[in-house]
Amino acid sequence: MMDVGGAPAGARGMERRLGLSDAVVIGLGSMVGAGIFAALGPAADAAGSGLLLALGLASVVAYCNATSSARLAALYPESGGTYVYGRERLGEFWGYLAGWAFVVGKTASCAAMALTVGAYLWPGQAHAVAAVVALTAVNYAGVQKSVLLTRIVVCTVLAVLAAVVVAALGSADADAARLGIGPDVTVGGVLQAAGLLFFAFAGYARIATLGEEVRDPARTIPRAIPVALAITLAVYALVAVAVLAVLGPHGLAAATAPLSDAARAAGADWLVPVVRAGGAVAALGALLGLILGVSRTTLAMARDRHLPHALAAVHPRFGVPHRAELAVGAVVVLLAATADVREVIGFSSFGVLAYYAIANASAWTLSAEEGRPNRLVPLTGLAGCAALAFALPLGTVVTGAAVLVAGGVVHGLQRAISPRRTGS
C-alpha cells in the first residue's frame, strides 16, 4: 500500500527536501569521483589504443541503464532503486537479488573509495577508516548537509579535472596521433576495459535510491539522471583525450597515477600535488554518495524483512535511516581495515552490472502508458551489462557469481522458514 507521497504506508519520516539541482549534484558527486583518477590506467592496459572505444561502449551501456532507471524511478519513487523495480516488475526474488547485488557491491565500492582517500593523502588503512567514520556522521546529520558537502566536492573535482585538461591539451608534448587506434586492439580487451571504466559511471543510481527524499520525484528523477550522466560523459571524454594526448596508450597503461603523470608530462609540475588532493576529494565525494545510496537500499530491504527490520527505522529529528547508515558504516570500516583496493573494485563492478541488468529487465516490462522507453534501450542495456560483467577477470567473475548464488540461497531459506515474512 502506498501513501500519497509515494512511500509505503507506515514508513513516514523521510522528508522530500531535494530539488532538481540537488539530485543532479548527488549524481555528479557519485560519478565524477575517484574512478576517473584510478580507472584510466588499468583500462588502457586492457584496451591499448582502443581506450576511447571502451569509453564509448561504457557510455552506451550507462545511457541505457540510466534511461531504464529514470523511467522506473518516475513510476516507483521509493527508496531502494532497482530493489523496488525488480520486486514490482519481475517478482520478489529478482528484487531481492538486485538489492543484494547493490548492497554487497556498493559496500565494496565504499571500501574502495575509503582506501583511495588514504592512498592519495595519508597511505595507511587507519586513515581510510577515519574517512568512513567522518562521512557516516555527516550522512547521519541529514541529507541536506550531505548535498551541501557533495556540492563543494563536485566543484573542487571539476576544477582540478579542468586544470589537467587545459595543461595537457596546451602542452607542446600533446600529440593527436596518440589518439589513433592501432593493431593492439582486441574485442576482449575493449570489453574488459569498458567493464573497468563502468566503475566510474555507476553513480546515477544514487539519485533513484533517494526517491523518497526528492520533491516531485516523477518529474525530478527522470530529468536529473540524464543531466548528471551527460555532464559526466563530457568530462570523462575530455579527460581521456587529454591524458592520451600526452602519455599515449602505453604510457597511460604503465601509469600508477594517470592524471598526476599527465600533468607532469605536460610540464605542469605545480599541478601534481593539486591533482593528488583532487583525487582524495573525489574519493570522499564518491564515498559520501555511496553511503547515502547503500543505506537507502538497506532501508528498503529491511522494510520487507529481507534484512533485519530494525534497520528500517528513520530518525525522528534528522529524517534519515540512521540505523541503516550506522550498519553500512560499520561494515565499510571493517572492509577498509582489511581489504585490498583492487579486489573490492573488481567485485563491485560485477555486482553493479548485475544490479543494472535487473533494472533493464524491469524496464522491458513497462507498458507505453507507464512510460516505457524504446524497447531497444533496455535490451541493449541488459546485453551490455552481461557482456561487460563476464569480460571482467575470471577471478572476479567467479567470486561475484558465488556471492549472487549465496544471496539466492539465503532468500530461499528465508522463504522456506517463513513464506509470508516478506512484503510491506
SVG drawing of the C-alpha trace seen along z (x, -y; Angstrom):
<svg xmlns="http://www.w3.org/2000/svg" viewBox="-2 -26 60 50">
<polyline fill="none" stroke="black" stroke-width="0.4" points="0.0,0.0 1.3,-3.5 0.7,-6.8 0.2,-10.0 3.9,-10.8 4.9,-7.6 6.3,-5.9 5.0,-2.7 2.3,-3.2 3.7,-3.2 7.1,-4.3 6.7,-8.1 9.5,-10.3 11.6,-10.7 11.0,-14.3 11.1,-15.4 13.7,-18.1 15.8,-17.7 15.1,-19.6 16.5,-19.0 19.8,-20.7 20.3,-18.8 19.6,-15.5 22.0,-16.3 24.7,-17.2 24.3,-13.9 24.6,-12.1 27.7,-14.0 29.2,-13.5 28.8,-9.8 30.1,-9.6 32.7,-12.3 34.7,-10.7 37.9,-8.7 37.1,-6.3 38.4,-8.7 41.6,-9.2 42.3,-5.5 40.5,-3.5 42.1,-5.0 45.4,-3.2 44.0,0.4 41.5,-0.3 44.3,-1.4 46.3,1.7 43.4,3.8 42.3,1.9 45.5,0.4 44.8,-2.2 41.2,-1.2 40.6,-3.1 38.3,-5.7 36.3,-2.8 36.0,-1.3 34.9,-4.6 32.3,-4.9 31.0,-1.4 30.8,-2.0 28.9,-5.2 26.3,-3.5 25.6,-0.9 25.5,-3.6 23.0,-5.6 20.7,-2.6 20.9,-1.8 20.2,-5.4 17.2,-5.7 15.7,-2.5 16.4,-3.6 14.9,-7.0 11.6,-5.6 11.2,-3.2 12.1,-5.8 9.3,-8.0 6.8,-5.2 8.2,-4.0 9.5,-7.0 10.6,-5.0 13.9,-4.4 15.6,-1.3 16.1,-1.8 16.2,1.4 15.4,3.5 11.9,1.9 11.7,2.1 12.7,5.7 10.2,6.6 7.3,4.8 8.0,5.8 9.7,9.2 8.8,10.7 10.1,10.7 13.2,12.9 14.6,10.6 14.0,7.5 15.8,9.2 18.7,10.2 19.1,6.7 19.1,5.3 21.6,7.9 23.9,7.2 23.7,3.4 24.3,3.5 27.1,6.0 28.7,4.5 28.4,0.9 29.6,1.6 32.7,2.9 32.8,-0.4 32.6,-2.3 35.7,-0.5 37.5,-1.1 36.8,-4.9 37.9,-5.0 41.2,-3.2 41.7,-5.7 41.4,-8.6 44.1,-7.0 46.3,-6.3 46.1,-9.8 46.6,-11.7 47.9,-9.5 48.8,-6.0 47.5,-3.6 44.2,-1.9 43.7,-3.8 43.1,-7.0 40.6,-5.2 38.7,-4.1 38.7,-7.7 37.2,-8.9 34.3,-6.4 33.5,-7.4 33.5,-11.1 31.3,-10.8 28.9,-8.4 28.5,-11.2 27.7,-13.8 25.1,-11.5 23.6,-10.8 23.0,-14.6 20.7,-14.8 20.6,-14.5 20.7,-18.3 24.1,-18.5 25.2,-15.7 24.1,-17.6 25.9,-20.7 29.2,-18.8 28.7,-17.0 28.2,-20.3 31.6,-21.5 33.3,-18.3 31.9,-18.3 33.0,-21.9 36.5,-21.1 36.9,-18.0 35.6,-19.6 38.1,-22.5 41.0,-20.0 40.0,-18.0 39.6,-21.2 43.1,-22.2 44.5,-18.8 42.7,-19.0 43.9,-22.6 47.5,-21.8 47.6,-18.6 46.0,-19.9 48.0,-23.1 51.3,-21.3 53.9,-21.1 54.1,-17.4 50.4,-16.8 50.1,-14.7 46.8,-13.9 48.4,-10.9 48.3,-9.2 44.5,-9.1 44.5,-6.7 43.5,-3.1 46.4,-0.6 46.8,3.1 46.9,3.9 43.1,3.5 41.1,6.7 37.4,7.2 38.1,8.8 40.4,6.1 37.9,3.3 35.1,5.2 37.2,5.7 38.3,2.0 34.7,0.9 33.8,3.0 36.6,1.4 35.5,-2.1 31.9,-1.3 33.0,-1.5 33.5,-5.3 30.0,-5.7 27.8,-3.8 26.7,-6.6 23.4,-7.7 21.6,-5.0 22.2,-7.1 19.5,-9.6 16.9,-6.9 17.7,-5.3 16.8,-8.7 13.3,-8.6 11.5,-9.4 13.6,-12.5 13.2,-14.2 10.5,-16.7 8.1,-15.8 10.1,-12.6 8.1,-11.6 9.4,-14.7 12.7,-15.4 14.4,-12.0 13.9,-11.3 15.3,-14.8 18.2,-14.6 19.6,-11.2 20.3,-12.0 21.6,-15.5 24.1,-14.1 25.2,-11.4 25.6,-13.8 27.8,-16.1 29.9,-13.1 30.3,-11.7 31.5,-15.0 34.0,-15.4 35.4,-11.9 35.8,-12.2 37.8,-15.4 40.0,-13.9 40.6,-10.7 41.6,-12.6 43.8,-15.0 45.7,-12.2 46.1,-10.1 47.4,-13.1 50.4,-13.5 51.0,-9.9 49.8,-7.7 48.0,-4.4 51.2,-2.6 52.4,-5.4 48.9,-5.6 48.8,-1.8 52.0,-2.0 50.9,-5.0 50.1,-4.4 48.6,-7.8 47.4,-8.7 46.3,-12.3 49.4,-13.2 51.6,-11.6 49.8,-13.5 50.3,-16.8 54.0,-16.1 54.4,-15.1 52.7,-18.3 55.4,-20.3 52.9,-21.4 54.7,-20.0 53.0,-22.5 49.7,-20.8 50.8,-17.4 50.0,-18.0 46.8,-19.7 45.8,-16.5 46.7,-14.3 44.5,-16.5 41.7,-16.4 41.8,-12.6 41.3,-12.4 38.5,-14.9 36.9,-13.0 37.1,-9.8 35.5,-11.5 32.6,-12.7 32.0,-9.3 32.2,-7.7 29.6,-10.2 27.2,-9.4 27.8,-5.7 26.9,-5.6 23.7,-7.5 22.7,-5.0 23.6,-1.8 21.8,-2.9 18.6,-3.7 18.6,-0.3 19.3,1.3 16.3,-0.6 14.0,0.7 15.1,4.3 14.7,4.0 11.1,2.8 10.4,6.0 12.4,8.0 15.0,9.3 17.4,7.6 16.8,7.0 13.7,5.0 15.4,2.7 17.4,1.2 14.1,-0.3 14.0,-3.0 14.0,-6.7 15.5,-9.2 12.7,-11.4 14.8,-14.6 17.2,-14.2 14.8,-12.2 17.4,-9.7 17.6,-5.9 20.1,-6.2 20.4,-2.6 21.0,-1.6 23.6,-4.2 25.4,-3.1 25.3,0.5 26.7,-0.3 29.4,-2.4 30.4,0.4 30.8,2.9 32.7,0.5 35.1,-0.3 35.8,3.5 36.4,3.8 38.6,0.7 40.7,2.1 41.3,5.5 40.7,5.5 42.8,4.6 41.5,1.8 42.0,3.8 39.9,6.7 37.0,4.6 36.8,2.6 36.5,5.7 34.0,7.3 32.0,4.0 31.9,3.8 30.4,7.3 27.7,6.6 26.7,3.2 26.4,4.7 24.1,7.4 22.0,4.8 21.6,2.8 20.9,5.9 17.8,6.4 16.9,2.7 16.9,3.1 14.8,6.4 12.3,4.5 12.1,1.6 11.4,4.1 8.1,5.0 6.8,1.4 3.8,0.5 3.6,-2.6 1.2,-4.1 3.8,-3.6 6.4,-5.5 8.3,-2.6 11.4,-3.6 12.1,-2.3 12.5,1.5 16.0,1.3 17.2,-0.7 16.6,1.9 17.6,4.8 20.9,3.1 21.4,2.3 20.7,5.9 23.0,7.4 25.7,4.8 25.7,5.4 26.0,9.2 28.9,8.8 30.8,6.4 30.3,8.4 31.6,11.6 34.5,9.8 36.0,8.9 38.9,11.0 38.0,14.7 38.6,14.5 36.2,11.5 33.5,13.3 33.8,16.4 33.7,14.6 30.9,12.3 28.7,15.2 29.3,17.1 28.1,14.2 25.0,13.8 24.3,17.5 24.8,17.2 22.3,14.4 19.8,16.6 20.3,19.4 19.7,17.0 16.5,15.8 15.3,19.4 16.0,20.3 14.0,17.2 11.1,18.2 11.2,21.8 11.3,20.8 8.7,18.1 6.9,17.9 4.8,14.9 7.6,13.0 8.3,10.6 6.3,7.8 5.4,4.3"/>
</svg>
